[in-house]
Amino acid sequence: MSDNEVKPRLVRCPGCGGDSVYASSNPYRPFCSERCKNLDIGAWAAEHFRVPAEAPPDEQPFGDPRLQ
C-alpha cells in the first residue's frame, strides 16, 4: 500500500451486523447491500423504530376536589 492510498473504512452494517465499506464506492452505505438498506427502510415505514412513550399520568381533577 502506498503512502497516498487510503485504506477503506469498514463499519458495522446496521442491518446484518457484517462489515460494510463506508466510502463513495458503496452506494448503500452505511449498509453492506441493497437488501439490508431495503429491509431497514421497510421497517422504518412500518413504524418498527418508534420510541416508547411514557403513559400519561392519571387525569387529576382541576380545582377543589370537594366540589366534584
Order of alpha helices (4+ residues) and beta strands (2+ residues): beta-beta-alpha
